Amino acid sequence: MADDLLPLLGLDLYGEGQSSEDENEVDAEQIEVEMMEDTDRKKDKKKSSNDKKKDKKKDSNQNINYDPSLPTAHSYLGTDLQEYSGRTVLEDDCYMSLPLLTLPNVVLIPGQTLPLHLFQPRLVSMMKRVLQTDRTFGLVTWRYDNAPMTGPTLAKIGTTAEIYSVKEESEAGIDTIRIKATGRQRFELIETRRQVDGVTMAKIKILAEADLPDCLQGARLDSHNRFRMNSVRSMKPPECSGDAASNLQTQVKKRKRSAADFTWWPFWIYEQYDAELLINRIKKELSGWYEGTQTKLSNVPSNPTDFSFWVASNLPLDDGWRLHLLEINCAVQRLRCELDLMRKCTILCCKECGQQIANKRDVFSISLDGPMAAYVNPGGYVHETFTLYRASGLNLMGRPSEENSWFPGYAWTITQCRGCASHMGWKFTSVKKKLKPDKFWGLCRSSLIPGLLDQDRDSNWQPIM
């Protein structure tokens, strides 16, 4: 989760320099060890004590009574927005012109919700015209070159966004518009041109998703089709669970394996391109990331393409990696790339100075959308925010405020990196009694970079390249 971001509200330096590190809870009783006890027994008792502490901490993380549907509603934009129904599907591989919106540090993923609060007259006028047609516009992020004096350039890959909720306002002769849109389809940016009214129009090509057949389909004998089980889900009866489901899954795997005997390659190679197996492996990896999360993995999309986009929108990757995932036109290859990145990532660090901020096990989801979602502040700046239970190396800036909070029931406080003073996000503290969690952290994706912790020295890490 590129450059420093604008704070949400307020610049009061009250409380500047406050430490945001959470003290580790010490809930295990001190164990008295006699002088004659051997070393092995001491290690066993210490290990048992640590296990109890981890279990208790995990149980406390799972004690969440916050309504996860509140952040998805984006109520800070207002509750009286006009709703639209229906969906526009553009033909694959077609060329067309769309009005283009460019935002820094925002890479929209298909299926992701995009909130907007627009003030600029040209953008407000553009959106009003979009509402009169198919409610679809294109979104592309800015990218900065490495040269010190080079300005921003547009990325070559973008995503169409379809408006489903809107509210137009006018105050003191200034028109504003509040929008909620959803990412739909990937596109390649061919060229852009600016109209007389200042609106940017783009010529784009809609990118198609390659639907690959089963990698062992050509090795199967047609005469065996009547004996074949296509998937566990299609054959499993409603009452099948536990050992019965496990046995059925084993049978399906054996029948898939038998087809590999007719090829040059061993079965484990074909496993690397099995979409269903890749999804299960990613879910297993996610269980190690999102401890105590309210997002049930059974509720995420089951379609490989939609699931791959959901994972891409919830990983704390920088703009370059998110654009790389958008460029991949096959769900299987996208899942393989995401699984590799998840296995490499161990910690989250400040993008500017490299200081460790959090561990991947600190990640949790307070929203139905997942641990990361896009939110917009009153100034119109969109932040992709990642939620965590714990964070370290941060200083709090200013007073807690409930105004325009993205999470109703929580007050926000601006946080900065203790090492380089760059803006990192916000600390959210509950303003209602018995609200769990009582506090959490919302850090900007563009301020974070995933890293691989050095096994030899815990203080060393390498960014994922």
Residue pairs with C-beta under 8 A, 6 or more apart in sequence:
1 316
1 317
1 318
1 372
1 384
1 385
1 386
1 443
1 444
1 445
1 446
1 447
1 448
2 105
2 144
2 318
2 319
2 351
2 446
2 447
3 104
3 105
3 144
3 446
4 352
4 422
4 423
4 447
5 105
5 381
5 383
5 423
5 444
5 446
5 447
6 377
6 379
6 381
6 423
7 397
7 414
7 423
8 377
8 378
8 383
8 404
8 412
8 414
8 426
9 377
9 378
9 401
9 403
9 404
10 398
10 399
10 401
10 414
11 398
12 398
12 399
13 397
13 398
14 398
14 399
15 396
15 397
15 398
15 399
15 413
16 395
16 396
16 397
17 395
18 395
18 396
19 395
19 396
19 418
20 391
20 392
20 394
20 395
20 396
20 415
20 427
20 441
21 391
21 392
21 393
21 394
22 390
22 391
22 392
25 53
25 56
25 57
26 53
27 52
27 53
27 56
28 49
28 50
28 52
28 53
31 45
31 49
33 41
33 42
33 45
58 291
58 292
60 292
61 291
61 292
61 364
61 389
61 437
62 291
62 292
63 292
63 436
64 292
64 294
64 366
64 436
64 437
65 434
65 435
65 436
66 294
66 366
66 407
66 409
66 435
66 436
66 437
68 294
68 295
68 365
68 366
68 367
68 368
69 368
70 407
70 408
70 409
71 366
71 367
71 368
71 369
71 373
71 375
71 406
71 407
72 113
72 367
72 368
72 369
72 373
74 113
74 115
74 180
74 375
74 406
75 408
76 375
76 404
76 405
76 406
77 115
77 117
77 167
77 178
77 180
77 376
78 167
78 178
80 167
81 165
81 166
81 167
81 178
81 180
82 165
82 166
82 167
83 164
83 165
84 135
84 163
84 164
84 165
84 166
85 164
87 162
87 184
88 134
88 135
88 136
88 162
88 184
89 184
89 185
90 96
90 136
90 160
90 184
90 185
90 206
91 206
92 206
92 207
92 208
92 209
93 205
93 206
93 207
93 208
94 205
94 206
95 190
95 203
95 204
95 205
96 203
96 204
96 206
97 201
97 202
97 203
97 204
98 136
98 137
98 138
98 160
98 187
98 201
98 202
98 204
99 126
99 129
99 130
99 137
99 138
99 199
99 200
99 201
99 202
100 137
100 138
100 139
100 140
100 158
100 192
100 200
100 201
100 202
101 116
101 123
101 126
101 137
101 138
101 139
101 140
101 161
102 139
102 140
102 141
102 142
102 154
102 200
103 139
103 141
103 142
103 382
104 141
104 142
104 152
105 141
105 142
105 319
105 382
105 384
105 444
105 445
105 446
106 114
106 139
106 141
106 374
106 382
106 384
107 141
107 155
107 319
107 322
107 323
107 326
108 114
108 139
108 158
108 159
108 161
108 183
108 374
109 159
109 183
109 309
109 312
109 313
109 322
109 325
109 326
110 159
110 183
110 184
110 185
110 186
110 309
111 182
111 183
111 301
111 306
111 309
111 310
111 313
112 182
112 183
112 309
112 313
112 369
112 373
112 374
113 180
113 181
113 182
113 183
113 369
113 373
113 374
114 139
114 161
114 179
114 180
114 181
114 182
114 183
114 374
114 382
115 178
115 179
115 180
115 181
115 374
115 375
115 376
115 382
116 177
116 178
116 179
116 180
116 181
116 376
116 380
116 382
117 176
117 177
117 178
117 179
117 376
117 377
117 378
117 379
117 380
118 124
118 127
118 176
118 177
118 178
118 179
118 380
119 174
119 176
119 380
121 175
122 197
122 198
122 199
124 175
124 176
124 177
125 197
125 199
126 137
126 199
127 137
127 163
127 166
127 177
127 179
128 168
128 177
130 136
130 137
130 163
131 163
131 166
134 162
135 162
135 163
135 164
136 160
136 161
136 162
136 163
136 184
137 160
137 161
137 163
137 181
138 158
138 159
138 160
138 161
138 187
138 189
138 202
138 204
139 158
139 159
139 160
139 161
139 183
140 154
140 155
140 157
140 158
140 189
140 202
141 154
141 155
141 158
141 319
141 323
142 152
142 153
142 154
142 155
143 152
143 153
143 154
143 155
143 319
144 150
144 151
144 152
144 153
145 153
154 189
154 192
155 189
155 319
155 323
156 188
156 189
157 186
157 187
157 188
157 189
157 207
157 323
157 326
157 327
158 186
158 187
158 189
158 202
158 204
159 183
159 184
159 185
159 186
159 187
159 326
160 183
160 184
160 185
160 187
160 206
161 181
161 182
161 183
161 184
162 181
162 182
162 184
163 179
163 180
163 181
164 180
164 181
164 182
165 179
165 180
166 177
166 178
166 179
166 180
167 177
167 178
168 175
168 176
168 177
169 175
169 176
169 177
169 178
170 176
185 206
185 207
186 206
186 207
186 326
186 329
187 204
187 205
187 206
187 207
188 204
188 205
188 207
189 202
189 204
190 202
190 203
190 204
190 205
191 202
191 203
192 200
192 201
192 202
192 203
193 200
193 201
193 202
194 200
194 201
195 201
207 329
208 329
209 305
209 329
209 330
209 331
210 329
210 330
212 273
212 330
212 332
215 270
215 273
215 274
216 256
216 259
216 260
216 263
216 270
219 259
219 260
219 262
219 263
220 228
220 259
221 262
227 255
228 255
229 235
229 251
229 252
229 255
231 252
231 276
232 245
232 248
232 249
232 252
235 248
235 252
236 245
236 248
240 248
256 267
256 270
256 274
257 267
260 266
260 267
260 270
271 277
272 336
273 332
273 336
275 304
275 331
275 332
275 335
276 304
278 304
278 332
278 335
278 336
278 339
279 302
279 304
279 307
279 335
281 339
282 307
282 311
282 335
282 338
282 339
282 342
283 297
283 300
285 339
285 342
285 343
286 297
286 311
286 342
287 297
288 360
288 361
289 342
289 360
289 361
289 363
289 371
290 363
290 364
290 365
290 371
291 361
291 363
291 364
292 364
292 389
293 363
293 364
293 365
293 371
294 364
294 365
294 366
294 368
295 365
295 367
295 368
295 370
295 371
299 368
300 307
300 310
301 307
301 309
301 310
304 331
304 332
304 335
305 331
307 331
307 335
308 325
308 331
308 334
308 335
308 338
310 370
311 335
311 338
312 322
312 325
312 326
312 334
312 338
313 370
313 372
314 370
314 371
314 372
315 338
315 341
315 342
315 345
315 372
315 450
316 345
316 348
316 372
316 386
316 445
316 448
316 450
317 325
317 341
317 445
317 450
317 464
318 351
318 445
318 446
318 449
319 446
321 341
321 464
324 337
325 334
325 337
325 338
328 334
328 337
341 450
341 464
344 450
344 452
344 464
345 360
345 450
345 451
345 452
345 464
346 359
346 360
346 450
346 451
346 452
346 453
346 461
347 356
347 357
347 358
347 359
347 360
347 450
347 451
347 452
347 453
347 461
348 356
348 357
348 358
348 359
348 360
348 386
348 388
348 443
348 448
348 449
348 450
348 451
349 355
349 356
349 357
349 448
349 449
349 450
349 451
349 461
349 463
350 357
350 393
350 417
350 419
350 420
350 422
350 424
350 447
350 448
350 449
351 422
351 446
351 447
351 448
351 449
352 417
352 419
352 420
352 422
352 447
353 417
353 419
353 420
353 422
354 449
354 451
354 461
354 463
355 393
355 417
355 418
355 419
355 420
356 392
356 393
356 451
356 461
357 391
357 392
357 393
357 394
357 417
357 424
357 443
357 448
358 388
358 390
358 391
358 392
358 441
358 443
359 390
362 388
362 389
362 390
362 391
363 371
363 386
363 387
363 388
363 389
364 371
364 387
364 388
364 389
364 437
364 440
365 371
365 387
366 387
366 407
366 437
366 440
367 373
367 387
371 386
371 387
371 388
372 384
372 385
372 386
372 387
372 445
373 384
373 385
374 382
374 383
374 384
374 385
375 382
375 383
375 385
375 406
376 382
376 383
377 383
377 404
378 404
383 425
383 444
383 446
384 444
384 445
384 446
385 406
385 425
385 426
385 442
385 443
385 444
385 445
386 425
386 442
386 443
386 444
386 445
386 448
387 440
387 441
387 442
388 440
388 441
388 443
389 437
389 440
389 441
390 441
391 415
391 427
391 441
391 443
393 417
393 418
393 419
394 415
394 416
394 417
394 418
394 424
394 427
394 441
395 415
395 416
395 417
395 418
395 421
396 413
396 414
396 415
396 427
397 413
397 414
397 415
397 416
398 413
398 414
399 413
400 411
400 412
400 413
400 429
401 411
401 412
401 413
402 410
402 411
402 412
402 431
405 411
405 412
405 428
406 412
406 442
407 428
407 442
409 430
409 431
409 432
409 435
410 428
410 429
410 430
410 431
410 435
410 440
411 428
411 429
411 431
412 426
412 427
412 428
412 442
413 426
413 427
413 428
413 429
414 423
414 426
415 423
415 424
415 425
415 426
415 427
415 441
415 443
416 422
416 423
416 424
417 424
417 447
422 447
423 444
423 447
424 443
424 444
424 447
424 448
425 441
425 442
425 443
425 444
425 447
426 441
426 442
427 439
427 440
427 441
427 442
428 439
428 440
428 441
428 442
429 438
429 439
430 436
430 437
430 438
430 439
449 463
449 464
450 463
450 464
451 461
451 462
451 463
451 464
452 461
452 462
452 464
453 460
453 461
454 460
454 461
454 462
